[in-house]
Amino acid sequence: MVFNLNDILPALPEILLAAFALVLVLVTAFGGEGARNARRVTRISLGGILLSLALIWFGAANDETAFGGMYRADSFADYMKILVLLGTFSALYMSITPLAKDDINKPEFSLLVVLSLVGMMLMISANNLMSLYMAVELQSLPLYVVAAMRTNSLRSSEAGLKYFLLGALSSGMLLYGASLVYGFAGTTSFAGIAAAVSINQLPAAFIVGMVFMISGIAFKVSAAPFHMWTPDVYEGSPSPVTALFAIAPKVAAMALMMRLTYGAFGSIADQWSQVLIALSIASMAVGALGAIMQSNIKRMMAYSSIAHMGYALAGLAAGTQQGVLGVMIYMTGYIFMGAGSFAVILLMRRDGQSVSKIADLQGLSRTHPMLALGLMVMMFSMAGIPPLAGFFGKWYVFLAAVNAGLIPLAVTGVVMSVVGAFYYLRIIKIMYFEDADEPLDADIPVANKVVLGVSIMVILLFFVGLSPLLESANIAASALMAEL
């Protein structure tokens, strides 16, 4: 295969980040192991992310392919990549101070995050089974390492091991499903698979392969019943790592799910929609009911993320452009809700030591009123209270489900949202109506203030910018549907 300029230009943001990663390898190797080098690597990483974001934001969104059709650049990819870049930037920006306090202030952390980010962006633009699998592995392998980066913690090592073993299982399922799909279609390109699916009778082996592929990606979005790694990994990983896990990889995996279902399997939506309906109902129920019993806030956020993926899958299961639009709006709000929530969770420290019990938030409104206000806004938004961003996300995914005739699914989502409101409101009650036995540390880094402030503004004023956001998301959804 011969590469030319037409291959390089569409993938320039990923190529730029990969180049930054190579530079960071040298900086990490020759800059030493000290905290100063770690901060230097983090700043370079943040600069690379911003430059890549600028290339996408100001670049022309053309629907084109590169590298022999294995890579697709279109408005859908641009939209989702912007979300992933914003989420990764927020998590990495907030990690500077906590990493130093948690004794994991290593330059390799930011390098691994950048490498994983390249994988996330390639996942969004994957247009071939081979590029899909390569991107998933590139995204996953660095995250296995950062989950276990606190080498003096047994829980961190356990989290990394669980994430690796179950991630390997999901990769095996994905690869096995891809082999069955390839055996039927005789090609690895999404366009070729879509053409083969539309004109041939589908054998049972192909359906099994499709289900395995969807299940493999469901691991990555932590959709039930493939969610078992999520609570333990969220709890055991260092808090900055948990913040990253909760934001960017979920968006990338959801984009890949949309690219696969609407791109390769678009003409048989009635087949894969049933799988997504089952995943959505299971995720909403497991997430909402599981979070109620949690006393650790990171485990609660893990179950909350499972429920959120269930809501997003409800829109995706509709199999329509309106469903894609709903998922994109939902994931937009999800990025800022996650970033804002973890901007506060990362500050849960007492005497310099990280704490993670929900009870540790007692009396936060008296000792840290702005943090309590910010976390209250995030919790109300996650509960779907209007007119916050979370309400509009749920409104559009459930509306898409209803218009597609999936009324029981939408009703289930509404009921689980009501159930889920309990544990969000419980946090608000603890912050505002209970007294603090021991207040949290008063130190608030600038990074957390910035991320929390921006998140609050976006969540509160989401309805103000909803019209242009809907217009952009609709253009992006049209680009994805054009592949059908």
Long-range contacts (C-beta under 8 A, 24 or more apart in sequence): 1-67, 1-68, 3-67, 6-64, 6-66, 7-66, 7-67, 7-71, 8-66, 9-66, 10-62, 10-64, 10-65, 10-66, 10-71, 10-73, 11-66, 11-67, 11-71, 11-73, 11-125, 12-55, 12-59, 13-52, 13-53, 13-55, 13-56, 13-81, 13-121, 14-52, 14-118, 14-121, 14-122, 14-125, 16-48, 16-51, 16-52, 16-55, 17-48, 17-49, 17-52, 17-114, 17-117, 17-118, 17-121, 18-118, 20-44, 20-45, 20-47, 20-48, 20-114, 21-111, 21-114, 21-115, 21-118, 24-107, 24-110, 24-111, 24-114, 25-111, 27-107, 28-107, 28-108, 28-111, 31-107, 33-106, 33-107, 35-100, 35-105, 37-107, 38-99, 38-100, 38-105, 38-106, 38-107, 38-109, 38-110, 39-96, 40-107, 41-107, 41-109, 41-110, 41-111, 42-92, 42-95, 42-96, 42-109, 42-110, 44-110, 45-92, 45-110, 45-111, 45-113, 45-114, 46-89, 46-92, 46-93, 48-114, 49-85, 49-88, 49-89, 49-92, 49-114, 49-117, 50-89, 52-85, 52-121, 53-82, 53-85, 53-86, 53-89, 56-81, 56-82, 56-85, 57-82, 61-479, 63-479, 63-482, 65-127, 67-131, 69-127, 69-128, 69-189, 69-191, 70-126, 70-127, 70-128, 70-130, 70-131, 70-189, 71-122, 71-125, 71-126, 71-127, 71-131, 72-125, 72-126, 72-127, 72-259, 73-125, 74-476, 74-479, 74-480, 74-482, 75-472, 75-475, 75-476, 75-478, 75-479, 76-124, 76-255, 76-258, 76-259, 76-476, 76-477, 76-479, 76-480, 77-124, 77-125, 77-255, 78-476, 79-328, 79-472, 79-473, 79-476, 80-124, 80-251, 80-252, 80-255, 80-328, 80-331, 80-476, 81-121, 81-124, 81-125, 83-251, 83-331, 83-332, 83-335, 84-117, 84-120, 84-121, 84-124, 84-248, 84-251, 84-252, 84-255, 85-117, 85-121, 86-335, 86-339, 87-247, 87-248, 87-251, 87-335, 87-338, 87-339, 88-113, 88-117, 88-120, 88-244, 88-247, 88-248, 90-243, 90-247, 90-335, 90-339, 90-343, 90-451, 91-240, 91-243, 91-244, 91-247, 91-248, 91-339, 91-342, 92-244, 93-447, 93-450, 93-451, 94-240, 94-243, 94-339, 94-342, 94-343, 94-346, 94-445, 94-447, 94-448, 94-451, 95-240, 95-243, 95-244, 95-346, 96-445, 96-447, 97-445, 97-447, 97-448, 98-238, 98-239, 98-240, 98-346, 98-354, 99-238, 99-240, 101-349, 101-352, 101-354, 102-150, 102-238, 102-239, 102-240, 102-354, 103-150, 103-152, 104-149, 104-150, 104-238, 106-149, 108-145, 108-149, 109-146, 109-149, 112-142, 112-143, 112-145, 112-146, 113-142, 113-146, 113-244, 115-142, 116-140, 116-141, 116-142, 116-143, 116-146, 116-249, 117-248, 119-252, 120-248, 120-249, 120-251, 120-252, 121-252, 123-252, 123-253, 123-255, 123-256, 124-252, 124-255, 124-256, 124-259, 126-256, 126-259, 127-189, 127-190, 127-191, 127-259, 127-263, 128-188, 128-189, 128-190, 129-178, 129-181, 129-182, 129-188, 129-189, 129-190, 129-193, 130-188, 132-178, 132-256, 132-260, 133-171, 133-174, 133-175, 133-178, 135-256, 136-171, 136-174, 136-217, 136-220, 136-256, 137-171, 139-220, 139-249, 139-252, 140-167, 140-171, 140-220, 143-244, 143-245, 143-249, 146-237, 146-241, 146-244, 147-233, 147-236, 147-237, 147-241, 147-245, 149-238, 149-241, 150-238, 153-236, 155-235, 155-236, 156-236, 156-237, 156-238, 158-232, 158-236, 159-232, 159-233, 159-235, 159-236, 159-237, 160-236, 160-237, 162-229, 162-232, 162-233, 162-236, 163-229, 163-233, 166-219, 166-228, 166-229, 167-219, 167-229, 169-219, 170-215, 170-216, 170-219, 170-220, 170-226, 171-216, 172-216, 173-212, 173-213, 173-215, 173-216, 173-219, 174-212, 174-213, 174-216, 174-217, 175-216, 176-209, 176-212, 177-208, 177-209, 177-210, 177-211, 177-212, 177-213, 177-214, 177-215, 177-216, 178-209, 178-213, 179-209, 180-205, 180-206, 180-208, 180-209, 180-212, 181-206, 181-209, 181-210, 181-213, 181-264, 183-209, 184-209, 190-259, 190-260, 190-263, 190-264, 190-483, 191-263, 191-483, 193-264, 193-265, 194-263, 194-264, 194-265, 194-266, 194-267, 194-483, 194-484, 197-264, 197-265, 197-267, 197-268, 198-267, 202-268, 202-271, 207-271, 210-265, 210-271, 210-272, 210-275, 211-275, 213-260, 214-257, 214-260, 214-261, 214-272, 214-275, 214-276, 214-279, 215-275, 217-253, 217-256, 217-257, 217-260, 218-257, 218-279, 220-249, 220-250, 220-253, 220-256, 221-250, 221-253, 221-254, 221-257, 221-309, 221-313, 222-250, 222-302, 222-305, 222-306, 222-309, 223-279, 223-280, 223-282, 223-283, 223-306, 223-309, 223-310, 223-313, 224-279, 224-282, 224-283, 224-285, 224-286, 224-287, 224-306, 224-310, 225-282, 225-286, 227-283, 227-286, 227-287, 227-306, 230-302, 230-303, 230-305, 230-306, 231-290, 231-294, 231-299, 231-302, 231-303, 233-302, 234-298, 234-299, 234-301, 234-302, 234-305, 235-296, 235-298, 235-299, 235-302, 235-356, 239-298, 239-342, 239-345, 239-346, 239-348, 239-354, 239-356, 240-346, 242-298, 242-301, 242-342, 242-345, 243-338, 243-339, 243-342, 243-345, 243-346, 246-301, 246-302, 246-305, 246-338, 246-342, 247-334, 247-335, 247-338, 247-339, 247-342, 248-335, 250-305, 250-308, 250-309, 250-331, 250-334, 251-331, 251-334, 251-335, 254-309, 254-312, 254-316, 254-327, 254-331, 257-316, 258-316, 258-324, 258-327, 258-480, 259-480, 261-316, 261-319, 262-324, 262-480, 262-481, 262-483, 262-484, 263-480, 263-483, 266-483, 266-484, 267-484, 269-319, 270-319, 272-319, 273-317, 273-318, 273-319, 276-313, 276-316, 276-317, 277-314, 277-317, 277-406, 277-409, 279-310, 279-313, 280-310, 280-311, 280-313, 280-314, 280-316, 280-317, 280-409, 280-413, 281-310, 281-409, 281-412, 282-310, 283-307, 283-309, 283-310, 283-313, 284-310, 284-311, 284-314, 284-412, 284-413, 284-416, 285-310, 285-412, 285-416, 286-310, 287-416, 287-420, 288-416, 288-417, 288-419, 288-420, 289-419, 291-420, 291-423, 292-419, 292-422, 292-423, 294-358, 294-423, 295-357, 295-358, 295-359, 296-356, 296-357, 296-358, 297-345, 297-348, 297-356, 297-357, 297-358, 297-360, 297-361, 297-427, 298-345, 298-356, 300-358, 300-423, 301-341, 301-342, 301-345, 304-382, 304-420, 304-423, 305-338, 307-416, 307-420, 308-334, 308-382, 310-413, 310-416, 311-393, 311-394, 311-397, 311-398, 311-413, 311-417, 312-397, 314-397, 314-398, 314-400, 314-401, 314-406, 314-409, 314-410, 314-413, 315-396, 315-397, 315-398, 315-400, 315-401, 317-401, 317-404, 317-406, 317-409, 318-400, 318-401, 318-403, 318-404, 318-406, 319-404, 320-400, 320-403, 320-404, 321-474, 321-477, 321-478, 321-481, 322-396, 322-399, 322-400, 322-403, 322-404, 323-397, 323-400, 323-401, 323-404, 324-477, 324-480, 324-481, 325-396, 325-400, 325-470, 325-473, 325-474, 325-477, 326-393, 326-396, 326-397, 326-398, 326-399, 326-400, 327-397, 328-473, 328-476, 328-477, 329-392, 329-393, 329-396, 329-397, 329-469, 329-470, 329-473, 330-393, 330-394, 330-396, 330-397, 331-393, 332-389, 332-393, 332-469, 332-473, 333-381, 333-389, 333-390, 333-392, 333-393, 333-459, 333-462, 334-393, 336-389, 336-454, 336-455, 336-458, 336-459, 337-378, 337-381, 337-382, 337-389, 337-390, 337-455, 337-459, 339-451, 339-454, 339-455, 340-374, 340-375, 340-377, 340-378, 340-451, 340-452, 340-455, 340-456, 340-459, 341-375, 341-378, 341-379, 341-382, 343-374, 343-448, 343-451, 343-452, 343-455, 344-371, 344-374, 344-375, 344-378, 344-448, 344-452, 346-448, 347-371, 347-440, 347-441, 347-443, 347-444, 347-445, 347-448, 348-440, 349-440, 349-441, 349-443, 350-438, 350-439, 350-440, 350-441, 351-441, 352-441, 355-440, 358-426, 358-427, 358-430, 359-430, 360-440, 361-427, 361-430, 361-431, 362-430, 362-431, 362-434, 362-435, 362-436, 362-437, 363-431, 363-434, 363-435, 363-436, 363-439, 364-430, 364-431, 364-436, 364-440, 365-431, 365-432, 366-435, 366-436, 367-436, 367-439, 367-440, 367-442, 368-439, 368-440, 368-442, 368-444, 370-452, 371-444, 371-452, 372-431, 372-432, 373-456, 374-452, 374-453, 374-455, 374-456, 375-427, 375-431, 376-428, 376-431, 376-432, 377-456, 377-459, 377-460, 378-455, 378-459, 379-424, 379-425, 379-427, 379-428, 380-424, 380-428, 381-459, 382-420, 382-424, 383-417, 383-420, 383-421, 383-424, 383-425, 384-417, 384-421, 385-421, 387-462, 387-463, 388-459, 388-460, 388-462, 389-458, 389-459, 389-462, 390-459, 392-462, 392-463, 392-466
